[in-house]
Amino acid sequence: MSFKQLKTIRILVVEDSPIAQLAVKSRLEHLNCTVEVVESGEKALEKTRENRYDLIYMDVGLPGIDGNETTRRIRALEASQQRKPTPIIALTAHMGDDGKALSLAVGMNEVARKPLASDQARVHINHYIPHKAADMGAIHWDEAIEKYGNREFVEKMLKGFMNEFDTKLDEIEKSYQAKDWETMAKHIHYIHGAMGYCGLLDLMAVTKTLEISLNRKDINGIESSYQQFKNEAKRLHREYKQFK
């Protein structure tokens, strides 16, 4: 099962750079999402008044009304109409802890670095739109078989990975509870390398994000990405039981 089967996710991209617009739109459309692009906060507000989206990618450094202010106004609009908040992910090339904290404070769900990679987008969809992501599958058989030539090899690699995955999960959880970020990063790094052979693209993307947060000792990033990691691990376990 793959993202090629998905037809129903609507995403709004708010980005003023034509090159960045093209890059983000291309990656999301490759995942078969329906994508609309606007270049300003003003137009984003118009779009969100008229339409409903599953996810919004918001450039922080927009001209005029910047991304933070646009998000604040979207949240006020949703509250006034008693609408469920749309997940909004900030996109930025450079942001320190203070800037990240401000974006989260005005109502953004997460801050992601530009350029947005396809594996990041997969993670966002799985995490923020689980009711539409449920049919995607944790194991991307098509991509893995295309890359490595045959299903038998992929199945063999997957079985080998799963044989030690639960043990590693226990070790990772113990490190997390002890706030031993260095040891946790080592465990995460160990399992990350084998995931590509098994078609575990979503789990691999989450793991990469978690490892980066651990190496930076970014507590907020660790909390967020570790929760995503555990969600992906549960999804993998459910699918693997059916596979066996």
Stockholm file with secondary structure:
# STOCKHOLM 1.0

chainA/1-244         MSFKQLKTIRILVVEDSPIAQLAVKSRLEHLNCTVEVVESGEKALEKTRENRYDLIYMDVGLPGIDGNETTRRIRALEASQQRKPTPIIALTAHMGDDGKALSLAVGMNEVARKPLASDQARVHINHYIPHKAADMGAIHWDEAIEKYGNREFVEKMLKGFMNEFDTKLDEIEKSYQAKDWETMAKHIHYIHGAMGYCGLLDLMAVTKTLEISLNRKDINGIESSYQQFKNEAKRLHREYKQFK
#=GR chainA/1-244 SS CCGGGCCCCEEEEECSCHHHHHHHHHHHHHTTCEEEEESSHHHHHHHHHHCCCSEEEEETTCSSSCHHHHHHHHHHHHHHTTCCCCCEEEEESCCCHHHHHHHHHTTCSEEEESSCCHHHHHHHHHHHCHHHHTTSCSSCHHHHHHHHSCHHHHHHHHHHHHHHHHHHHHHHHHHHHTTCHHHHHHHHHHHHHHHGGGTCHHHHHHHHHHHHHHHHTCHHHHHHHHHHHHHHHHHHHHHHHHHC
#=GC SS_cons         CCGGGCCCCEEEEECSCHHHHHHHHHHHHHTTCEEEEESSHHHHHHHHHHCCCSEEEEETTCSSSCHHHHHHHHHHHHHHTTCCCCCEEEEESCCCHHHHHHHHHTTCSEEEESSCCHHHHHHHHHHHCHHHHTTSCSSCHHHHHHHHSCHHHHHHHHHHHHHHHHHHHHHHHHHHHTTCHHHHHHHHHHHHHHHGGGTCHHHHHHHHHHHHHHHHTCHHHHHHHHHHHHHHHHHHHHHHHHHC
//
